[in-house]
């Protein structure tokens, strides 16, 4: 189960990392091998950091970085997935083994290519040039920066495809990735700034939903 234990939010019967499948057929990998639990859905490259919090009747609720419940673990060992199509929850069960969700290797050259790729994707979404810039001070942080660039481009595309999306994105002239704590995302004049902390792994960068929320909130404040 995923209920509280003496060392973390994972029970003794739950594997450190495994593939799960819901009754509706939605699959995902849940990884407890690191300090923070991570989840990656089948067919989606984004890794989501989860934060456990106590729920009713001894349950544990795992939320993403915008406070949405993603998983619920009951004290009896049941696991429930919350989704847009099943907001009330869908029972899930282990369906197989899985590898731990680890960062790949990234060189400065590959990072530059990823930044260019993210800029091209975001620029196409807003029909103008939207450059991506990264200020890395710590060796080994390249992969997190590359992943953050990809996630940001996905968020910009998502907003652009929504009603008034182009208007929401109109003020943004640049995306800048910097190191810092705590991780976060904010608007600084016409620059979308992502503050990243590589020591937290996947939890060291905001999710695409967090970025989308900030973009929409910033537009309402103008």
Backbone torsions as a table, in degrees:
resi	resn	phi	psi	omega
1	UNK	NA	172.5	179.5
2	UNK	-108.7	20.3	-179.3
3	UNK	-74.2	172.2	-177.9
4	UNK	-61.2	145.2	174.4
5	UNK	-132.6	-178.9	-176.8
6	UNK	-71.5	-22.3	-175.7
7	UNK	-110.3	-30.4	-178.9
8	UNK	-158.0	-163.0	-177.1
9	UNK	-91.2	13.4	-176.6
10	UNK	-112.1	133.2	178.8
11	UNK	-80.1	170.8	-175.3
12	UNK	-67.9	-28.6	-176.1
13	UNK	-84.8	-7.6	-178.8
14	UNK	-89.6	125.2	177.6
15	UNK	-63.9	153.8	-179.8
16	UNK	-58.5	-39.1	177.3
17	UNK	-147.7	136.9	-178.6
18	UNK	-159.4	163.4	173.6
19	UNK	-97.1	136.5	-178.6
20	UNK	-120.2	156.8	176.7
21	UNK	-137.6	133.5	178.0
22	UNK	-85.8	168.2	178.3
23	UNK	-63.7	-27.3	178.5
24	UNK	-84.1	-0.9	177.3
25	UNK	91.0	14.4	177.2
26	UNK	-89.5	123.6	-177.9
27	UNK	-107.0	154.9	178.2
28	UNK	-161.8	160.0	173.7
29	UNK	-104.7	130.4	176.4
30	UNK	-114.4	124.3	-173.1
31	UNK	-118.9	120.8	177.9
32	UNK	-113.1	18.7	-175.4
33	UNK	-81.1	-8.4	-177.7
34	UNK	-116.2	-179.2	-175.4
35	UNK	-62.3	-30.9	-178.2
36	UNK	-122.3	138.6	178.3
37	UNK	-69.2	143.3	179.4
38	UNK	-128.3	150.2	179.3
39	UNK	-134.0	140.4	175.3
40	UNK	-135.8	123.0	-177.7
41	UNK	-82.8	148.1	178.7
42	UNK	-58.9	134.7	179.1
43	UNK	81.1	4.0	-179.2
44	UNK	-129.3	126.2	-177.6
45	UNK	-77.2	-17.8	-175.2
46	UNK	-72.2	135.7	174.6
47	UNK	-101.0	130.0	-177.7
48	UNK	-107.5	127.9	174.5
49	UNK	-83.2	135.3	-178.4
50	UNK	-114.2	143.8	177.8
51	UNK	-118.4	119.4	179.9
52	UNK	-77.5	143.1	175.5
53	UNK	-145.2	150.2	-178.1
54	UNK	-67.5	139.5	177.0
55	UNK	-118.3	-175.0	-179.9
56	UNK	-69.0	152.7	175.0
57	UNK	58.8	29.4	178.2
58	UNK	81.2	7.7	177.6
59	UNK	-71.0	161.4	171.8
60	UNK	-119.3	126.3	179.8
61	UNK	-104.2	127.4	178.0
62	UNK	-103.4	119.9	-175.2
63	UNK	-114.8	155.8	173.8
64	UNK	-85.4	-172.8	-172.6
65	UNK	-80.9	4.2	170.4
66	UNK	-112.1	11.5	174.5
67	UNK	85.0	9.0	178.9
68	UNK	-81.0	133.3	176.1
69	UNK	-70.4	130.5	179.5
70	UNK	-108.7	-44.9	-179.9
71	UNK	-133.4	150.7	171.4
72	UNK	-129.0	129.7	176.3
73	UNK	-111.5	123.5	179.4
74	UNK	-86.1	159.0	-179.8
75	UNK	-68.3	-13.8	178.3
76	UNK	-91.5	-3.4	175.8
77	UNK	107.1	-4.2	179.6
78	UNK	-75.7	148.6	179.5
79	UNK	-126.2	131.3	-176.7
80	UNK	-125.1	135.8	177.9
81	UNK	-103.9	131.0	175.1
82	UNK	-101.9	135.9	-179.3
83	UNK	-146.0	174.1	179.7
84	UNK	-63.9	-36.4	-178.9
85	UNK	-82.9	-23.2	178.9
86	UNK	-130.5	70.2	-176.7
87	UNK	-64.6	-21.5	179.3
88	UNK	-86.6	-7.8	175.5
89	UNK	111.8	146.5	180.0
90	UNK	-133.4	121.1	-179.5
91	UNK	-59.9	141.8	178.4
92	UNK	-129.6	161.6	178.8
93	UNK	-147.8	156.7	177.1
94	UNK	-62.0	131.2	-179.3
95	UNK	-117.3	-5.5	179.6
96	UNK	167.2	177.4	178.0
97	UNK	-79.4	162.3	178.4
98	UNK	-154.2	155.3	175.5
99	UNK	-84.1	151.5	176.6
100	UNK	-60.8	146.7	-179.8
101	UNK	-82.5	98.5	-176.5
102	UNK	-115.3	151.7	177.2
103	UNK	-71.7	141.8	176.8
104	UNK	-81.0	-180.0	178.7
105	UNK	-87.8	140.7	-176.4
106	UNK	-141.3	125.7	176.1
107	UNK	-97.3	161.2	176.5
108	UNK	-55.1	-36.3	179.0
109	UNK	-65.1	-42.3	177.9
110	UNK	-68.0	-34.4	176.7
111	UNK	-63.0	-43.6	178.7
112	UNK	-59.1	-41.4	178.7
113	UNK	-64.3	-39.5	179.7
114	UNK	-67.0	-39.0	177.4
115	UNK	-63.3	-42.3	178.9
116	UNK	-64.8	-39.7	179.4
117	UNK	-65.4	-42.4	179.0
118	UNK	-65.5	-41.2	178.5
119	UNK	-62.5	-42.8	179.7
120	UNK	-62.4	-42.8	-179.4
121	UNK	-66.0	-45.9	-179.8
122	UNK	-68.2	-38.9	179.5
123	UNK	-62.4	-40.0	178.3
124	UNK	-64.0	-34.1	-178.4
125	UNK	-69.8	-32.5	-177.9
126	UNK	-105.0	-0.3	177.3
127	UNK	61.0	36.6	174.5
128	UNK	-163.8	165.9	-179.0
129	UNK	-69.4	128.8	176.5
130	UNK	-131.0	93.0	-175.8
131	UNK	-72.6	149.2	174.7
132	UNK	-114.1	130.7	179.9
133	UNK	-128.8	142.1	-179.2
134	UNK	-127.4	132.2	177.1
135	UNK	-114.1	95.9	-176.7
136	UNK	-104.3	127.9	179.0
137	UNK	-109.9	-22.7	-172.6
138	UNK	-107.7	125.5	175.5
139	UNK	-60.0	139.2	179.1
140	UNK	93.6	-5.3	-179.0
141	UNK	-89.8	-2.0	-174.1
142	UNK	-57.4	-42.7	-175.1
143	UNK	-65.4	-40.3	179.2
144	UNK	-64.1	-38.8	178.5
145	UNK	-64.9	-42.3	179.2
146	UNK	-63.6	-42.2	179.7
147	UNK	-66.3	-40.0	178.9
148	UNK	-64.1	-37.2	177.7
149	UNK	-63.9	-43.6	179.5
150	UNK	-63.7	-44.9	-179.8
151	UNK	-63.5	-38.9	179.2
152	UNK	-65.0	-43.3	177.7
153	UNK	-60.7	-40.9	178.1
154	UNK	-62.2	-40.6	179.8
155	UNK	-65.8	-40.8	179.3
156	UNK	-64.4	-42.2	177.0
157	UNK	-62.1	-41.6	-180.0
158	UNK	-61.6	-44.9	179.6
159	UNK	-66.7	-42.0	-178.5
160	UNK	-60.3	-29.7	-178.4
161	UNK	-85.0	-2.9	179.9
162	UNK	-94.0	168.1	177.6
163	UNK	-59.3	131.6	-178.8
164	UNK	62.9	18.9	-178.0
165	UNK	-61.6	-43.4	179.4
166	UNK	-62.1	-37.5	178.6
167	UNK	-66.5	-39.5	178.7
168	UNK	-62.3	-38.3	-175.6
169	UNK	-88.8	-6.9	-174.9
170	UNK	-53.9	-42.5	-176.8
171	UNK	-69.6	-19.2	-173.8
172	UNK	-75.4	124.7	179.9
173	UNK	-116.0	-12.1	-177.9
174	UNK	-160.6	151.5	171.2
175	UNK	-116.8	125.3	-177.0
176	UNK	-124.1	130.8	179.3
177	UNK	-110.1	125.4	-178.1
178	UNK	-131.0	164.7	174.1
179	UNK	-90.2	148.7	177.9
180	UNK	165.8	170.1	178.8
181	UNK	-133.5	144.1	-8.8
182	UNK	-75.3	162.8	177.8
183	UNK	-63.5	146.5	-179.3
184	UNK	-175.1	-175.8	179.1
185	UNK	-146.0	139.6	-178.8
186	UNK	-159.2	163.7	175.7
187	UNK	-96.1	133.7	175.3
188	UNK	-125.3	95.9	-170.1
189	UNK	58.0	-115.9	-178.1
190	UNK	-101.9	18.7	-178.7
191	UNK	-116.0	129.5	172.6
192	UNK	-87.1	116.5	-174.8
193	UNK	-108.3	129.7	173.1
194	UNK	-112.2	122.6	177.8
195	UNK	-99.4	122.3	-172.0
196	UNK	-117.8	144.2	178.0
197	UNK	-127.2	101.4	-174.1
198	UNK	-67.8	-18.0	-179.6
199	UNK	-69.7	-16.4	-180.0
200	UNK	-97.2	7.3	-179.8
201	UNK	62.0	-137.7	-179.2
202	UNK	-62.1	-25.0	178.1
203	UNK	-75.8	-2.8	-178.8
204	UNK	-88.1	6.5	174.5
205	UNK	-137.6	148.3	179.4
206	UNK	-68.2	152.6	178.5
207	UNK	-79.3	169.1	177.8
208	UNK	-62.6	-33.9	178.6
209	UNK	-68.4	-36.9	177.7
210	UNK	-65.7	-41.9	178.9
211	UNK	-64.6	-44.5	178.4
212	UNK	-59.2	-43.1	180.0
213	UNK	-62.5	-42.4	179.9
214	UNK	-65.5	-41.2	179.1
215	UNK	-60.2	-44.4	-179.0
216	UNK	-70.3	-39.4	179.4
217	UNK	-65.1	-41.6	-179.9
218	UNK	-63.1	-37.1	-179.1
219	UNK	-67.8	-33.1	179.3
220	UNK	-71.4	-25.3	-178.0
221	UNK	-82.9	-6.1	-178.1
222	UNK	-85.4	NA	NA
